[in-house]
Amino acid sequence: MSAKHYEKPPEDVIDQYVEMDGVWHLKDGVDFTPQDSVVVDVGAGEFSCEPGEWVKIDQCGIGDVNSDERGSGARFNSGKPPMNYIPLRQQIIVWRGYERFTQHHRRVMDELAKFEHGEVPMWNVISLLTLDDLSVSTYVWEYGAEKYAAFNWAKGMKWSIPLACISRHMQAILRGEELDEESGHPHWGHVVCNLLMLEHYGKFYREGDDRPPKEVF
């Protein structure tokens, strides 16, 4: 049995938790049982989160697929490495040691690193994409529309979310994975989708810009 998500635990188990900085944690000595699982409904499906604590919604997923508010684009991020905390410039140094890191990948990612630094607009990155890149992304867009809702992403989200997603899919490519296990579509198609999201946000959701301050570079 799974409980629905609450901003805090339900009253019948709340005495087993302690609140710290807005997050409800299990008290020491309390077993975490299956019925304490969190089920997050993002509109097109439910995703279970089973951490050792009672988590808030943004730790399992972000946004609200049923909302029309700006910035409410939904995304399921549970358990995924937050690659946005490593500057893309440094990631590229590692990636260059892999033969699957093609010249096209390198040109696009080098320009994306400049965007992350605030040196160039996303237009510079998008202009490097090809017709084949757009084609391979269409099926990922279709998958996203079925998983969440058509143009759910266009409402906006923090820019760090697509940046982190790009890094994760690039790493999968470099490991030799062609297709994303969940969607069944090419990882590069996912990369292209996230690049196009960032270009859109640069024009229509600038308040989501949470790139590192320019001075850190």
N, C-alpha and C positions, 0 to 999 in steps of 0.2 A: 504494500500500500504506500502511496506517495502523497505527501501533503502538498497543498498548493502554496505558491510563494506568498510570503508576508514580508512587510517591511521589518517586522519583528516576529519572533516565534509566537504561535498561538498560546492563549492563556493557559491551556491545560498542560503545557510543557515549559512555560516561560521560566519557571523556577530552576530549570536545568541549565539556563544560559546566563551570561553576563554581557552587558553592552560595553564596548570599548570603541570610541571614535565612530559611533554610528553603525558599527558592525556587531552582530550578536554572535558570541563565541560560546561553545560548550564549556561548562565549568569543569575543572579538574576532577577526574574520577568518574565522570559521566560517560557511559558508552555511547558512541554514535551508531544508531541503528538504522536499518533501511527505511523505516517509516519516517525518518527525519530528512529524507531526500527532498530536494527542492525541484519542482517541475516548473520550468519557465515557458510560458505560452507566448510565442512571438508571432502568432497569427496564422502562419501556414503549417505549424507543427509545434510539438512540445520537445524540449530538451531537458534532460535530467542533469542536475549538478549534485554530486555527493561528496562535498568536502567535509573536513572534520569540524566544521563550524556552520552556524546558520548565516548564510551570506545574503548580501543585498543584491538586488536585481542586476546592477551593473557589473557584478563579478561573474555572472554567468553569460550575460548578453547585454547589449546596449540598445537604447532606443525603444520605440514602440511602433510596431508596424501598423497599428490601428489609429495612430494619431496623425493629424494633419499639420502639427506644429513644426516650425523650422528646427532643424537639428535633431529630429526624432527618428532619423534613419536607423533601422534595426540591423543588428549584426550579432551573431553568436560567436563569442570569443573564448569560451571556457577552456582552460587548459592549454591555450596556445601561447608560445613564447612571445613576450613583448619586445620584439626585435627593434622597435623604434627607439629604445634606450641606447642602442649602439649606433653612432653616426654612420650613415650609409657609406661615407668615404672610407671608413675603416673596414666595413664589411667587404667592399669591393677589393681591397688589398688582399683579403683572404680568397675571394672568389677567383681572382686572376690565376691562382694556382691550379684551377680545374679546367681540363680540356673542353668540358661542355659549356664553359663560359665563352660563348661565341663573340665575334667582333660586333655583331648587332646588339647582343646583350650588353656588351661593354659600353658601346656608344650611348645607348639609352640610359643605362644606370649611371654612367659618369655625369650625364646631363641632369639626371634626377638628383644626384648628390649636390650639384650646384643649386638646384631648386631648394633642396633642404637647407642649404646655407643661406638662402635668400638672395642668391646672385642672379638668377634668371627666372622668368615666369614659366609656368607649366607648358605654355605654348611651345617653347623650345624643345621640350621633351616629346610632346605629341607629334611635332613636325618630323620626328625621326621614325615614326611608325610607318608600316607599309600596308598595302591593301590586304595582304595575307594576315597581318596582325589583326586588323579589324575583323576579318572573316572568322578567325579562330576565337575571337572574343564573343561573337554573337550567341554562340551556344551557352556560354557562361552567363551572359545576360539573361537568356531564356530560363536557365536553371535558377538564377537568383529571383526572377519574377515569380516562379512557381514556389520557391522556398519561403519567400517573404511576401512581396507584392510588387507588381510592376512599378518601376520608378520609385520604390521605397527609398532607395539609396539617395535619390536626388534631393530629399528633404535636408540632407546634410548630417555630418557627424564630425568629430574631431579628426583633423588631418592625419594625426599619428596612427589612426586605425588603418586606413589604406596603405600608409607607408610601411607599417609592420607587416601587413598582409603580403605586400610585394616582396619583402625580404624572405618571408617564409616560403613562398612559392618559388622564388629564385633558388633557395637552398635545396628544395626538393628536386628542381631541375638538375642542379649540379651533382646531386646524389645519384642521378640516373633515372629518376621517376618521370615518366612522360605524362601520365594522367593523374589527376587528383583523385584520391581514393573515394571521397564523398560524392563529388559531382560526376566523376567519370570523364571529365573534359580536361584538355591539356592545361598544365600548370601555367604555361605562357599565356594562355587565354585569360586566366585569372589575373596575371600581372597586368595585361593590357586593360582589363576592366577597371582595375584600381587606379591605373594611370589616368584613364578618362574621367574617373570620379574626381580625382584631384584637380584636373583642369576645370571641371564644372564648379567645384567648391571655390576655386580661386576667383571665379566670377560671381557666384551666387551664394556662397556661404563662407565669407571671409572671417566671420566670428569664430569659426572652427579652427583657425590657424593656431596650432599649439607647437609649431616647430621650435627647436632650441633657439635661444636668443643668438643673434648674429655674433655677438661678442665672444661666445664660447668657441667659435671657429677662428 
